[in-house]
């Protein structure tokens, strides 16, 4: 070592060593806690989501967060899987919904609008309170899937089925 090189005081080295040892442990603890947090959120939020779909369909809460800049509002992201020929009965949502197709083809019709078919990479928008008359897998042989992004009041029932 050159003669003019100075080492940090021993207490600084101990703090640095402690930080290097503790950081991975903290990261691991946080990573292990996140799934528990999302599981807890899913347990609370699933009753608010669509569950009256046809057999072969499922709705899974992927994430849900309060909107920090809009008091009383929450964004909830769900994954909707439609088995071959599956559908959701007519319904409405209290807030806005944007749907993004990730697999297959989805047929959709809002009250008063045309029946449309959306494919992978396409999206559609549902304004608050709009009647979603048709929401179905366009295929009777292949599954279809979409990601739905809801923005609604905290605690709102995200889907209401119509008689």
N, C-alpha and C positions, 0 to 999 in steps of 0.2 A: 504494500500500500504506500502511495507517495506520502512524504513527510507532511505536506500541507493539507492533507485530507483530515477532516474532523468527523467524528461519528456523532449521531444524535445522543442526547442523554439517555441512560438506560431506561428511565420511566417512559420515554416516548416509544422506545422499541417494544416495551411490554404492552403498551396501549395498541400499537400497530399489530402486534401478534394476536392480542385478544380480538381485535376487530376482524382480522383475517380468519380466525377460527370461528367466531360467532356469526359472521355474515352468512355462510352456507346453512348453518343451523336455523337462523331466522327465516331465510328464504324457503327452506324445507317446511318449516312450521306454517308459514303463510300459504304455501302451495297445498298443503294437506288440509288447511281450513277452508279454502275456497270451495271445493266440492261439497263440503258439509253445509256451507252457507247457501249454495245454490239448491241443494236438496231440501233444505228447510224452506227456501222461497218457493220451490216447486210444490211442496206439500200444502203450503198456504194458498198458492195461486191456482192450482189445478181445479178446485171447485168453481172458480170464476171463469174457467175456459169451457170451450165446447166439449161435451161428452156424449151427446145424443146422435153421433154420426152413425152411418150404416156399418154393419160388420166389416172388418178389414180396414177400418179407419182408426187413426189415433191422433191425439193432440198432445204435444209435449212442450212444457214451458222451458225455453232455452235460457232466458234471462229476464229480469225485471228490475227496473231502477226508477227511483223518483227523479223527476226532472228538476234539477237544481234551480233553473231560471224561471220555472213556471210553478208556483206554489199549488199544491193539491193535485198535480198531474203526474202520471206514471207512464213510462214506456215499457211495454211487455213484448218480448219476442217469443213466438211459438213456432214449432215445426209441426206441420199437418201432413200426415201420410194417408193417402187414399189407396186402398187395395184395388185390384181390377174391378171396374164397375161401381166402386163405392162413391158415396155422396154424403153431403150434409143437408138436412132438411132446411126449408126456408127459415131465415133468421135475420137478426139485425144486431148491430153493435152500437154502444152509446158514444164511442169516440171514433176517431179516424183509424182506418186500417189500410196499410199498403201491403200487398202480397207479391212475393217474388217466386217464380216457378224455378225449382231446382232439379226436378226430374219429371219426365213424362209430359202429358198435356192435361190442362185443367179447363173445363167448361165453366163459364161464369155468366150470370145475368143478374143485374140489379133491376129492381122494380122500374118498369117503364123504359128500360134500355134494351139493346139488342143482345141476343145470345152470342157470346164470343168464346173462342178457344185460344188459350194462351199456352205457349211452349217454353221450354227451358230458356232462361235468360230474360223473359218478358215479365212485366209486372202490371198490376192493376190497382186502382185506388177505390176505396169505399168511404164516402162521406159519412159523418155521424148520423145514425138513425135510418140510413138507407136500407130498404128491404133487399136482402140477398136471396133472390128467388131460386137461382141455380148455382150450386157449387159442387162440382163432380169431376171425377176422373173421366176423361174422354175415352179411355181404353177399357175394354173388357178383358184384356189379357196381360197388361203390364201395369205396375204400380205408378203412382204419380205423387209428387211431393211439392210443398211450398213452404216458404218462410213467411209468416205473418207478423207485421209490426203494428201493434196497437198503441195509440196514445189516448188515454182516457183518465177520468177522475180516479184518484186513489180509492181502492175498495170497490170500484164499480164491477158489476156483473158484466164480463166481457162479451158474452154471447147470450142472446135471448131468442129462444125458438118460438115460431109463430104457429098457431093452430090452423 
